[in-house]
Amino acid sequence: MPIRQRPITRLGSRLIAAVLLLLTCNAATLAVGGTAPPTECGKTLVFARSLPGSPVPGATSVAFGAVVFFELTGDCIPGPYSLSATLEIDCGPLGVLSNTINTNIGEGFTSLPFVFDIPPTAPTTCTIQGEATVTFLDGTATRALLAPADYCFARENPLLPGQPLLQIERLTSSAAFAHPGDQVDHVIRIINNGNQDFEGTFTAVSSQRGRLPVSVAAFEGNFVGPFANSGPISGENFPIALPQHLGVDGCVILSPNPHSSQMPALIENLLIPPGQSVLFDISSRSWPLTARGNMSEIDISVDGMMGPLPVVGCAGFIAGADTQIPPTYDCVDSGAAALISPLPTDALLITVEPTSGTPVDSVLDLVNVQINRFGDPPISISEARNSTALTANHGRIRSQIQRASAFPLFLDTDTFELVLEYQLRTPGFPPNFPAIISLETVPNAPSGFETRFPYAIGRVDLATDGSRGMTGTMEFIYQLSLNALTVDKTYLPVDILDLQMSITPTGFTARALATASGARGSSSMVMEIEARGDARAAGGGGLGHHTCPGDVSGDGHVDFVDLNEVLANWGATVPPKTNGDADGDTDVDFDDLNIVLNYWGTSC
């Protein structure tokens, strides 16, 4: 592309003003790395609640369990930190029942018991919601909200006061945690205490609670950012499954895209004779790349008729990911979260264990940086670089980029290109080991470390060098965020318009198209761009080899082709996973139909 010449008058008075400002500045403060970025404290706050089995209103106090996860990264104000958590039950005309717990909180998981006395006049269905706020010593705060959800109360057994006509019992803990990628089980029992058959439906839904804390953009005042994420934000619910829908390894099948905005519900038909009960074993899993503190609410509802009477019941569990719990390696596509630490060379050391007791080290290093105003040649730059571990599983390589001369990089309204070349290598082995076998950009995705920025998911083959005698893969998340420093020393975020990722023989390249048009202080010149490349990883024997539930035709999509194949073989006995047998139990029935319908429209 020919170099486009610009007349000197293009900058006009804005450049003259900037030059005059530069002449009045202390040269030392303009040197590379001389102007520190603003003090930044990343705050993760996740709030989840469970639901006890439906009680009879007024018969007994009702305990709702809740869990808060709190984590800080960066330069944060020392504690103590004050938590105020509230749970509300809105019963319409009856009013709102509210319970608040105030306590000091440390980092990690905190269990909160909320106890309510429900009036006997409570309606069958109420709405439960809540919020948790952590306040710092300087008065700033961060808040997490619980989305409204229905909670139902049981119809009383007329033959035995205080006993539910349809009883819902949780037989496992209200909250269960596992290493990312590992599975937990939630068991529930439904008892018909009446004298007539109960006929209805069982529904289970998983809703992820790891969202960004409320920011100043939504609430004025002392709710301020920036915020760190504990896992993807409004996607990546924990998938759930009943035993007949598990994979051949006995684990919940993870779909190829962990960031879909909704997870399909599990729906089963019920017929329970009087005095009988039914057990449901619901398994849930997070994705192996999920960060510590991510939680999902697994809500169960039962709705139907007992003779002429409509009856309902509900309960709920919390499933959470905790990297401090050792991995089990029980699932073919699970593994262990990587440990990430900075190296003196400003690179990141990534240690994964594809199998138990077999650690593998890789080094992620930023080897080249290039920046230019869009359409112009690269700028001669000076650069300062450092690496850090924000948590044990989250690393960052930071680069401060300035023009080699003392002049600004470009106007704040300019669009610019930034190219970052990374090398991923295993110490002591050739530069092309390990090999990246796939790299996919996820633009405008609802997840990552900070949701304003796009990211990419890569997969690495750890078996490239046969002499190592090992097999396995590593998946990693890479996310790029940018700040701009104006001539008047104001740091503000940069809008990334596009992020393109490409694989190289020794690593990968991130190419961003961005603008600092929002970075306006009293000056309109950008003096420095700060690039932050974040990484998180996990290793496993078959990590990333996700199948596509419901794709009985094998064409990579769940659609009418799969539905027709199920219907064409309805009632037949077939070889496992063929001819419409989506669950692999060798017969084609409602279970297979439900899998196809639950994953309708997904692609592998």
Helices and strands as residue ranges (DSSP letters): G 8-10, H 12-24, H 27-30, E 41-49, E 61-74, E 81-90, G 92-94, E 96-105, E 108-117, E 125-135, E 141-152, E 166-170, E 175-178, E 183-192, E 198-208, E 240-241, G 243-245, E 266-272, E 277-285, E 295-306, E 309-321, E 336-337, E 339-342, E 348-352, E 360-373, E 381-391, E 394-403, E 410-411, E 415-425, E 435-442, E 455-461, G 466-468, E 473-486, E 491-493, E 495-504, E 507-515, E 525-540, H 560-568, H 590-598
